Structure formats: structure tokens, C-alpha cells
Amino acid sequence: MGYRYGSLVEDCYTSYRLHCEGWRSIFCRPKRAAFLGDVLVTLNDVLYQIMRWSMGLLEVGFSKNSPLTLGLWSLNPFHALCFIHYSLWPISGIPITTYAFLPQLALLNSFSIFPKLWYAGLRSLVFHVCFSFPRSLCTRFYRLHVSRRNNPKVVRWGFSSFSFGLVEYLFKSLGLTNVTSKVVDSEQGKRYEQGIFEFGVESQMFLPITMAAIINLVSFVSGIIQVLSNGLRFEDVFTKLFIAGFGVLNSWPVYEAMVLRSDKGKLPTKITLTSVVLSWLLYLVSSWAF
């Protein structure tokens, strides 16, 4: 039967088409490993691989056999919604990028974009956050402690890989500048086993991540100073300060790679300086806009 080609995610596309034709799948997990293979261990390769998947998923989502059309016609609604969710998942890079930069820039410019903390409509949200966030935070640190790998979620790959993949798809440019590589030297292998992120490549994929880390940190510190020194009321900046603080927490591996590390896996100086300049330009543009 073979794979159904025409997409960079031919395995997902094949599964989708077979389900549309009436095939059923089961989850098979034998005690003995059925397949052996290599895994990407450097962050740059992981980000580029996710970008490829993003482009492939969008190709499926907007193809003539899209889950929005053929899927809804051939499958039950809930089954079709699962394929629709994954095929359009890279579009989530738009709101992720917005939340990674917009509230922080608004905080730096003392511009209000959220309701006040004790606004009646936000009380239930604050109650939910106060009880759910600590549990989520504990779960995150537990997972990091149990299995510290180059999990791109920790450094918010959504606004890097998804955004680049969306742009590449929109411009119909499938030729990638960097091809993922599974050749790993001994030092990279050791850092991978230790759960240390690998940033040691001058890659454009690191620019959005580093820019977001810088802007989140500066805006968080600026917000604290505004509350303590300028007499700004805490409830006026709570939401923006909370989002910036969450961004700072998730960006710790980036700060570590920028300043604290001295191995070959640290963030290249060129990427750091370029990100600082671009962050400053973005701030100037936001100052004019706000």
C-alpha cells in the first residue's frame, strides 16, 4: 500500500487518509522494542525538525483532501476534529508570539491592555490561576527533574518553529537553509545525557527565543520598579507582570546559555548581540505605536 506523499508529514497524512477510507488503528506497544532509531539531541535540529513538521501539517490542513472537507465528510465529527486540530496546530504560533511580546511591551510603555485585577469579570480567573498555576509549576519542575532533555516546550518553541514554519508555508519556500542532522559528537552527547540545552550554533531559530527572553526579563524588572518606586498600583499591572514573570521562568535555560555557561553549547555571542539590537528596535517601534 505504501505511504501517501505530497506532504512533509507523510506518516500523519497516510494515517489520516487510511482512516478516511475506513481503516482502523490500534496502539501496539510490545515488550521488546519493535523499532530502533536515532533522536535529535541539539536544540537547533529539534527546532528545524518542528518547523518541517509545521509546514507539513499546514500542507495537509489546506490540501484538497483537508480534514476540514474530506475529514468531516468521511469521519465522525470528533474524529475529524482531532485531525483538524493537528493539521492547523502551527497557526497557534500567532497567539503564542503575541503573548510572548505584546503584554511585555505594553508593560514597558506603561500602556494598559488588560482589565484591572479586581474587575468583576477577572475574579474567577484570578481564583483559577492561584490554584492551578502552582500545581502546573510543580508538575513542570518534576518533569524537568525526571527527564531533562532538549524538550523545546521549555523554551517556548511555539513562536519559533511554528512561526517560521507558517512563514515558510505561506511563501511556498520548502528549501531549508539548515537540514536536521543526527550526527552528534561526544561532548554534545554528554550534555544531552546531563539534560543541558545545546545552543552552540549561529541559527536564526534562536533569535525569537532570545528576543522573547530579553524582553520578558526587562519588562518584568521594569514592572517591579514601577510598582515599588513610581507608586503604580499592583492591580493595574498584575496581568502583564504575571505573563512576563511566567516568560522569565520559562526562559531560564536561555539566560543560562547567554551568561552563565562557558562550554561549546552556550549561546553564540553573535546571536545574543543580534537579539539585543532587535529587541531594542522592537521596543522603539512599540514606543511609537503605544
C-alpha positions as MATLAB code, in Angstrom:
seq = 'MGYRYGSLVEDCYTSYRLHCEGWRSIFCRPKRAAFLGDVLVTLNDVLYQIMRWSMGLLEVGFSKNSPLTLGLWSLNPFHALCFIHYSLWPISGIPITTYAFLPQLALLNSFSIFPKLWYAGLRSLVFHVCFSFPRSLCTRFYRLHVSRRNNPKVVRWGFSSFSFGLVEYLFKSLGLTNVTSKVVDSEQGKRYEQGIFEFGVESQMFLPITMAAIINLVSFVSGIIQVLSNGLRFEDVFTKLFIAGFGVLNSWPVYEAMVLRSDKGKLPTKITLTSVVLSWLLYLVSSWAF';
ca = [
       0.000    0.000    0.000;
       2.815    2.409    0.875;
       2.841    5.990    2.100;
       0.731    8.834    0.745;
       3.184   11.530   -0.266;
       2.714   15.210   -1.048;
       3.457   16.428    2.470;
       6.453   16.661    4.804;
       4.447   14.668    7.367;
       3.714   11.690    5.154;
       3.161    9.398    8.149;
       0.423   11.629    9.567;
      -1.095   12.182    6.123;
      -1.100    8.444    5.389;
      -2.801    7.696    8.701;
      -5.414   10.360    8.036;
      -6.207    9.089    4.526;
      -6.431    5.470    5.686;
      -8.865    6.452    8.421;
     -10.942    8.295    5.831;
     -11.056    5.080    3.773;
     -12.426    3.114    6.708;
      -9.284    1.605    8.207;
      -8.984    1.349   11.985;
      -5.783    1.662   14.000;
      -4.701    0.228   17.339;
      -1.955    1.194   19.756;
       0.685   -1.533   19.781;
       3.385   -1.479   22.450;
       5.268   -4.786   22.586;
       7.577   -5.583   25.495;
      10.502   -5.860   23.110;
      11.278   -2.674   21.169;
       9.888   -3.020   17.653;
      11.989   -0.219   16.150;
      15.326    1.370   16.913;
      16.409    4.766   15.639;
      18.285    7.971   16.300;
      16.917   11.006   18.061;
      17.731   14.681   17.597;
      19.651   15.964   20.609;
      20.653   19.523   19.646;
      18.078   22.243   20.117;
      18.715   23.749   16.693;
      17.982   20.442   14.953;
      14.849   19.949   17.039;
      13.550   23.417   16.152;
      14.187   22.892   12.453;
      12.510   19.492   12.590;
       9.444   21.014   14.249;
       9.449   23.707   11.570;
       9.385   20.982    8.914;
       6.507   19.274   10.699;
       4.679   22.601   10.932;
       4.977   23.120    7.197;
       3.836   19.560    6.538;
       0.827   19.837    8.840;
      -0.255   23.051    7.126;
       0.099   21.316    3.762;
      -2.337   18.677    4.996;
      -4.674   21.222    6.572;
      -5.021   23.287    3.387;
      -4.834   20.500    0.808;
      -7.719   19.358   -1.389;
      -8.126   16.410    0.998;
      -8.132   18.643    4.070;
      -9.640   17.352    7.320;
     -11.908   20.406    7.082;
     -13.526   18.924    3.974;
     -12.771   15.248    3.373;
     -12.308   14.577    7.080;
     -15.685   15.966    8.109;
     -17.307   14.082    5.221;
     -15.636   10.697    5.825;
     -15.158   10.570    9.604;
     -17.344   11.186   12.611;
     -17.160   14.810   13.832;
     -14.997   14.126   16.899;
     -12.543   12.019   14.910;
     -12.316   14.712   12.243;
     -11.761   17.409   14.869;
      -8.660   15.556   16.088;
      -7.104   15.676   12.613;
      -8.216   19.299   12.163;
      -6.549   20.224   15.455;
      -3.190   18.745   14.477;
      -3.215   19.925   10.869;
      -3.870   23.538   11.938;
      -1.785   23.392   15.117;
       1.086   25.551   13.737;
      -1.304   28.512   13.463;
      -1.127   28.674   17.260;
       2.270   30.305   16.708;
       0.394   33.578   16.093;
      -1.230   33.903   19.561;
       1.867   32.440   21.242;
       4.053   35.087   19.611;
       1.542   37.770   20.578;
       1.590   36.774   24.240;
       5.378   36.471   24.183;
       5.844   40.123   23.205;
       2.714   42.315   23.329;
       1.943   42.351   27.110;
       5.625   42.849   27.910;
       5.997   45.768   25.504;
       2.809   47.290   26.906;
       4.267   46.971   30.407;
       7.491   48.705   29.330;
       5.471   51.560   27.849;
       3.040   51.769   30.810;
       0.154   51.044   28.462;
      -2.929   49.211   29.701;
      -4.242   46.357   27.555;
      -5.883   44.217   30.275;
      -8.679   44.985   32.761;
      -7.715   45.761   36.339;
      -7.079   42.870   38.694;
     -10.231   43.235   40.758;
     -12.521   43.898   37.836;
     -15.562   41.710   38.446;
     -15.039   39.658   35.300;
     -11.494   38.705   36.353;
     -12.169   37.458   39.864;
     -12.931   33.916   38.759;
      -9.827   33.931   36.527;
      -7.602   35.070   39.401;
      -9.084   32.375   41.641;
      -8.409   29.734   38.981;
      -4.837   30.911   38.375;
      -3.980   30.995   42.078;
      -4.974   27.358   42.485;
      -3.996   25.835   39.135;
      -0.671   27.572   38.443;
       1.221   26.154   41.478;
       0.177   22.639   40.504;
       1.238   23.211   36.885;
       4.537   24.679   38.064;
       5.258   21.711   40.330;
       4.425   19.315   37.502;
       6.797   21.175   35.162;
       9.713   21.037   37.597;
       9.010   17.381   38.355;
       9.174   16.517   34.667;
      12.375   18.514   34.291;
      13.875   16.649   37.237;
      12.822   13.214   35.999;
      13.770   13.656   32.352;
      15.747   16.770   31.489;
      16.133   16.632   27.735;
      16.074   19.195   24.952;
      12.314   19.475   25.198;
      11.585   22.516   23.051;
       8.430   23.318   25.002;
      10.588   24.525   27.884;
      11.927   27.376   25.752;
       8.604   28.045   24.031;
       9.299   26.704   20.569;
       5.780   27.700   19.531;
       6.782   31.215   18.484;
       9.990   29.994   16.836;
       9.364   26.773   14.911;
       5.641   27.340   14.364;
       6.141   30.925   13.211;
       8.997   30.067   10.855;
       7.055   27.088    9.535;
       3.981   29.239    8.935;
       6.024   31.860    7.070;
       7.812   29.208    5.013;
       4.484   27.651    4.087;
       2.872   30.969    3.175;
       5.726   31.828    0.824;
       5.840   28.293   -0.622;
       9.520   28.039    0.216;
      10.271   24.422    1.064;
      14.060   24.688    0.707;
      15.512   24.845    4.218;
      18.834   26.527    4.971;
      19.679   24.051    7.693;
      18.951   20.353    7.344;
      18.460   18.397   10.532;
      21.425   16.274   11.403;
      21.634   13.251   13.634;
      25.422   13.218   13.824;
      26.371   14.028   17.394;
      29.866   14.497   18.804;
      30.866   13.156   22.201;
      30.507   16.490   24.026;
      27.003   17.032   22.664;
      26.095   13.520   23.731;
      27.344   14.165   27.264;
      25.407   17.425   27.544;
      22.312   15.677   26.243;
      22.601   12.954   28.874;
      23.028   15.652   31.543;
      19.886   17.424   30.362;
      21.759   20.553   29.218;
      20.378   22.509   26.280;
      22.512   22.740   23.155;
      22.627   26.320   21.804;
      26.076   26.270   20.200;
      25.020   27.102   16.620;
      24.507   30.514   14.999;
      20.950   29.767   13.939;
      18.122   32.149   13.093;
      15.811   29.848   15.039;
      17.310   31.120   18.292;
      16.583   34.791   17.563;
      12.856   34.831   18.525;
      13.560   32.747   21.632;
      16.389   35.016   22.780;
      14.468   38.196   21.963;
      11.477   36.995   23.978;
      13.741   36.080   26.894;
      15.324   39.551   26.896;
      12.062   41.476   26.562;
      10.325   39.386   29.230;
      13.166   39.929   31.701;
      13.440   43.675   31.079;
       9.679   44.184   31.260;
       9.375   42.114   34.452;
      12.114   44.108   36.192;
      10.637   47.352   34.858;
       7.194   46.414   36.166;
       8.554   45.654   39.640;
      10.365   49.012   39.676;
       7.206   50.821   38.576;
       5.250   49.278   41.437;
       7.905   49.866   44.121;
       9.278   53.254   43.084;
       6.745   55.055   40.932;
       3.710   54.340   43.073;
       1.947   52.349   40.350;
      -0.844   50.215   41.752;
      -0.180   46.487   41.641;
      -3.650   45.641   40.345;
      -3.042   47.836   37.299;
      -0.106   45.741   36.104;
      -0.819   42.345   37.655;
      -1.789   40.518   34.457;
       1.118   41.876   32.406;
       3.545   41.287   35.274;
       2.278   37.741   35.701;
       2.739   36.928   31.998;
       6.221   38.475   31.964;
       7.187   36.549   35.098;
       5.973   33.317   33.566;
       8.058   34.107   30.484;
      11.137   34.747   32.630;
      10.634   31.450   34.434;
      10.437   29.522   31.163;
      13.415   31.385   29.693;
      15.907   30.370   32.366;
      17.778   27.947   30.028;
      18.255   30.868   27.617;
      19.671   33.182   30.310;
      21.945   30.378   31.406;
      23.201   29.883   27.841;
      23.708   33.635   27.367;
      25.631   34.439   30.548;
      26.497   31.530   32.822;
      27.744   28.800   30.524;
      31.252   28.504   29.083;
      31.033   25.215   27.165;
      30.580   24.851   23.410;
      26.831   24.563   23.850;
      26.417   28.146   25.067;
      24.523   30.694   23.002;
      26.828   32.287   20.386;
      27.751   35.894   21.125;
      26.564   36.957   17.672;
      23.059   35.628   18.370;
      22.983   37.355   21.760;
      24.083   40.736   20.383;
      21.743   40.481   17.395;
      18.842   39.660   19.709;
      19.660   42.640   21.945;
      19.674   45.003   18.950;
      16.442   43.569   17.534;
      14.784   43.745   20.962;
      15.777   47.398   21.260;
      14.383   48.154   17.798;
      11.161   46.341   18.676;
      10.887   48.435   21.838;
      11.374   51.651   19.847;
       8.647   50.624   17.413;
       6.315   49.754   20.290;
       7.030   53.110   21.952;
       5.896   54.842   18.793;
       2.840   52.575   18.446;
       1.692   52.891   22.068;
];
